[in-house]
């Protein structure tokens, strides 16, 4: 499958960092800021460590580049729907699902990893109504609205549920909070035995995310897919061990010095993540994604143990 991720104003995965005007004249981008040269069959996806592709989102606190105006929901409400249908067959099966099923299409499906959120003024207004970010994610009405906001603005092929990968550690009993303007923070890693006892209950504590998916699927057009997601075990484990995401040296050291404890933590995350993803699928998610943001660096044998095997175990469980 082909997924187009984003980081605002980042160089894309093929090295394109040219500026562009509203006509897309500089490097062949269309009116939505998508690089036509890059969005072609056979485009390879990003690396395992992060997404590094193009974006048309305005970064918070930063004006758009010269000549670019972020369209409003009213501007694109009809245009987006018309664009979605260009080149499609008579079927209403979402383009993303057709691609995942192995069908060759004239263009890949397009969605953005951070298509919902602070880049949109309507999101920033909505966000003020929740006491904190975690409460926002656990409010199905607000989270569904945040998920749908970019779908009204842009002709995207899929919506991705508005949530966060660190909701799972909190559901397992670890303290998680978000400082305004800073990275997430986590409390001390709970005892592994205590988290093992919370695996089954953790799924129920995330039931609001399932309700969000159900709400979004009910409002989303049938030709647009709905993506659910979770953090991959190693990435989530790094946050749980470090207590934050900026420095991963402690997690790497833990992996080498306490391999049995790490494997046990990864097993907890494999089982709880698989249960969480199954719940999302039952609630309306049509495709599921694991975000492995911090997979770079480990030696090949360690990479196999902490990244590949947990991924395979989750996929096997979800498909069972």
N, C-alpha and C positions, 0 to 999 in steps of 0.2 A: 504494500500500500504506500501511498505518497501522502505525507502530511506536511503542510506548510506552517511552521512555527514562527514566532516573532520575538524580537527584542526591539523596542522602539529605537529607530534611527541606527540600527546595526547594519554592518556589512552583511550581504546575504551569503548563503552557503556556497555560491559559485564565485564569490569575490567581487560582486557588483556593488560599488559604493558611490556611483555617480549621482549627482544632484539631478533633479527633474522638475519640470514645470507642469502646470495643470493639464497640458496636452500630452504629457508623457514623452516629450520630444527628445529629452536628453539621452535616454537609454532604452526607449521602447516601452516605457511603462504605460499602462492604460489609465483611465480617469480616476481609478480607485487606488493608484499607486502600485499596482502589481506589475512586476517586470515581465513583459511578454517573452523575452528571451529565456527566462528561467522557468516559466510555467509551461513546460512542454513534456510530452510523454518521455519517460526514461529518466526524469530528474531524480537524482539520488537524494535520500533523506539526510538529516543532520547526523552528527556524531552522537555517540551514546552519552556524552557528557552534557550537552546543551543544544538548544536550537540556536542557529545563527543565520536566520534568513530575514528577508526584507519586511518592513512594516509600513503601514500608512497611518499609524496612530500618532496622535499628538501626545508627547510626554508631558506629564503634569508640570506646570510652571514654565513651560517652554512654548514659544510660538511656533506654528508650522513654518516650514521652509517657504521661501519666496514663491508666490504664485499658487500655493496649495491652500485650499480651504477644506477643512474637515466637514463633510456633508452632514446635514441635520437629518433626523428621522423622517421628517416630511419630504425632504429632497429625494430620498431614495426609497420611500415606502413602495412606490410602484415600479421604479426603475430596478430595484433589487429583485423583485419578483420576476420581472421580464428577463433580466440577465440570467437568473437561475435556470430559466427554461430554454435558453439558447443552446442549440445543439443537442438537446436531450431527446431521447426516444419517447414514445408514448407512455411508457411506464412511469409511475410516480415513485418507484424505488429510489431512495437517495443515491446520489452519485458516489458518495463515500462508501456505501455498502456494496454498490456494484463493483467498485474498484477492489474492495477487500475480497469480493467473491471471485476475483480474477478476470473480470471483464476489461477489455481494452477500450478506453474512451479517448475522445479527441483532445481532452485536457484532463489534468488531474483534479481531484476535489481540493477545495481550498478552505481552510479554517485556520484560526490563529490561536496560539497557546494562551495568550493573554488578551483575547479580543474583548472581554468584559472587564470593567474595572476603571481605575482612576483616570484613564485617558479620556473618558466620556463625561461631559458636564452633568448629564442626567444621573450618572452613577454617583458622582460626588455629592449631588443633592440628596439622593436616596441614602447614601452612607451616613449622613448626619442624623438620620432617624434611628440608628441603632447605637446602643451604648458602647459597643466595642466590636472588633472585627469578627471574633468568634461567635458572638451573639448574632451578628449579621448573617454569617454562614448557616447558623442553625435556625434562622427564620425563613421558612419555606416561601412565604409570600415575597419577601425582599430578595432572597437569593434567586427565585425564579424570574423576577423582574430584571435583576442584574444580568442574568443569562440571556434574556430575550432582547435587551437594549441594543447590543451591536447587530443583532439579526434584523432589526428594523432599519438600521442605518446602511448596512453593507450587504452586497449579494453573496454572502458566505454560504457554503454548501453544508455546513454543520454547526451546531451549537455545542459548546462544552459547558457542563454544569458549573455554576459558580460555587466553589468550595475551596478547600485547602488541604494539602497533603498532611499537615500537622494536626488535623482533627482526630486522626487515628491514635497517635500517642496520648492525647488527652482522654480519649475513650478507654484507653488501657490503664489509665490511672496516673499518668505523668502530668504535672502542672505545665500548662502552655499559656503564654500570653503574648500580646503584640504591643510593643512600645511605639507611640506615635512617631512616625518618621524614621524608625529604626527597624532592624531585622527582628524576626521572632525570637522569643526567649523561652527556654524550657527549664523546669526545675530539675532536681536531682533524679537520676535514673532510678525508678522503683526496683525493688527486688524482683528478680526474674520469676520466682515462684508466685509472687503476687500478681504479676502481669499474666502469667499462664492461667491463673484462676479467673481472669477477667476477659478472656478471649471471646467466649460466647456472649457475654453481656455487652461487649464493646459494639457489636453489630446493632443492637437495639438502641444504644446511645447515639447512633448515627442515623436513626430512622428519619430525621428531618431532611437529610440529604435525599433519601428516597422519595419523600413527599415533594421536594423541589423538582426532581426529575419527572414525576408524574404530572405536576402542574405544567412544566415546560412542554412535555410531549403532547399534552392536550391542546396547547396553543400553537405549536410549531407546525408549519406546512408539511404535508406528507413527503415532499421531495427533498426536505432538509433533515439531515440525520441529527441524532442527539448522542453526544459522547459523555460517558461517565469516566471517572479516573480515580487513581490512588497513587500515592508515592511508592516507588519500588523499595523493597526492604533495606538495601544498603543505604540509599539516600536518606530514608527516614531514620535509620539507625544512627547515621552520623549526627543528625540533629539531636537525637535522644542522648547520645553519649557526650557531645560537645556542649549542649545547652544553647547552641546558636549555630548559624550556618556559615559564618565568615571564615572560620579556621577549622580545617578538618584533620590537622596533624594528630590531635589527640585520638580521634576515631581510628586513624590508620595505625597508630601505636597500639591501641586496644586490640585491633585485629590481629596483630602479631604476638602480643604479649598474653592475650587471653582468648585464644582461638575457640576454646570450648564454650566460654560464656558468650562470645560473639555468635557462634553458630546457634546457640540456644535462643538468643535474642532474635536472630534472623528467622528461626523456626516460628517464634511467636508472631512475628510480623507476616510471615508467609500465610499462616493459618487465618489470622485476623483480617488480612488484606483480601484473601480469597473470599471469605465470607462477606466482606463489605462489597466487593465487586459483584458477587452473585446477587446480593440485595439490590444493587443499582440496576442490574439487568432486569430483574423482576419488576422494578419500579418504572422502567421505560427506557433505560439506556440501550442504544442499539449497537454501540461499539464501546469497547473499554480500553483504556490506555494506562500504562504504567509510566510514571515519570522518574527516570533515573538520572538525576542532575549531577551527581558527584561520582561518576564511574571512572574518571580518568585517574591514572597513576599506579594502581596496584600491579604487581607482577602477574604474569599470565596465569599461574596456578592459583593465586589468590583471587584474581578476577573471576576465574571459573567458579570458585567456591562461594564468593560473596555476591556475585552479580548473576551469572548465568544460571546456576542451579536454583536459586530462589525464584527467578523469573519462570523457569521451566516448571517448578513445583506449583506456582500460582496458576499458570495456564492449565496445567493438568487438572487441578482441582476445580477450576471454574468450568472447564469443559465436561467434567464428569456428570 
